[in-house]
Amino acid sequence: MSATLPAQARELIDTPEPAVLGTLNPDGSTHLCVMWVAREGDHLLMSTRAHRRQYANLERDPRAGVLVYSRLLPRRYVDIRGRAELGGDGADKLIQRLSIAYLGTDHSPFIDYEPRSMIRIIPERVGMHE
């Protein structure tokens, strides 16, 4: 069952603001990494490489947590818990879109031609904190 993102969460994610992706390591500990995030409706989209720990963790266990916070008002954040779907088309286009949104520049100078993979987080619980 998926959850709907409230308007304040959509606004925060669309800003763009830093996102922290939490996944479970094989030993049960948490792996956290800072990611760029976009939104497609109520789903969160991220682009990474398949050899990275977060991708391998999500292949094994699709449970994920994402925290997106405001740099101007750090007490304003959204905590999203959900399930990840991996793969699909568009990961390279997504990283270009995110690079322009976050850095204001094209991502192609940073591309090392290793294929990217898409992470789609489908929210199950959403907590907005103001």
Residue pairs with C-beta under 8 A, 6 or more apart in sequence:
1 124
2 42
2 82
2 122
2 123
2 124
3 42
3 82
3 123
3 124
3 125
3 126
4 42
4 123
4 126
5 13
5 39
5 42
5 78
5 80
5 123
5 126
6 126
6 128
8 78
8 128
8 130
9 68
9 78
9 80
9 126
9 128
10 39
12 68
12 69
12 70
12 76
12 77
12 78
13 19
13 37
13 38
13 39
13 44
13 68
13 78
14 39
15 70
16 36
16 37
16 38
16 98
16 101
16 102
17 68
17 69
17 70
17 71
18 34
18 68
18 69
18 71
19 34
19 35
19 36
19 37
19 44
19 46
19 66
19 67
19 68
20 32
20 33
20 34
20 35
20 66
20 67
20 68
21 32
21 33
21 34
21 35
21 46
21 54
21 64
21 65
21 66
21 119
22 30
22 31
22 32
22 64
22 65
22 66
22 67
23 30
23 31
23 53
23 54
23 57
23 58
23 61
23 63
23 64
24 30
24 31
24 57
24 60
24 61
24 63
25 31
25 53
25 57
26 57
26 60
31 53
31 54
31 57
33 52
33 53
33 54
35 46
35 48
35 54
36 46
36 47
36 95
36 98
36 99
36 101
36 102
37 44
37 45
37 46
37 66
37 68
37 98
38 44
38 45
38 46
38 94
38 97
38 98
38 101
39 45
40 120
42 122
42 123
43 120
43 121
43 122
43 123
44 66
44 80
44 82
44 120
44 121
44 123
45 94
45 118
45 119
45 120
45 121
46 94
46 118
46 119
46 121
47 91
47 92
47 94
47 95
47 98
47 116
47 117
47 118
47 119
48 54
48 55
48 91
48 116
48 117
48 119
49 55
49 114
49 115
49 116
49 117
50 56
50 115
50 117
51 114
54 119
55 86
55 117
55 119
58 64
58 84
58 86
58 119
59 86
62 83
62 84
62 85
62 86
63 81
63 82
63 83
63 84
64 81
64 82
64 83
64 84
64 119
64 121
65 79
65 80
65 81
65 82
66 79
66 80
66 82
66 121
67 77
67 78
67 79
67 80
68 77
68 78
68 80
69 76
69 77
69 78
70 76
70 77
75 129
75 130
76 129
76 130
77 128
77 129
78 126
78 127
78 128
78 129
79 126
79 127
79 129
80 121
80 123
80 125
80 126
80 127
81 123
81 124
81 125
81 126
82 121
82 122
82 123
82 124
82 125
83 121
83 122
83 124
84 119
84 120
84 121
84 122
85 119
85 120
85 122
86 117
86 118
86 119
86 120
87 117
87 118
88 118
88 120
89 118
90 118
91 115
91 116
91 117
91 118
92 115
92 116
94 116
94 118
95 107
95 116
96 106
96 107
96 108
98 107
99 105
99 106
99 107
99 110
100 106
100 107
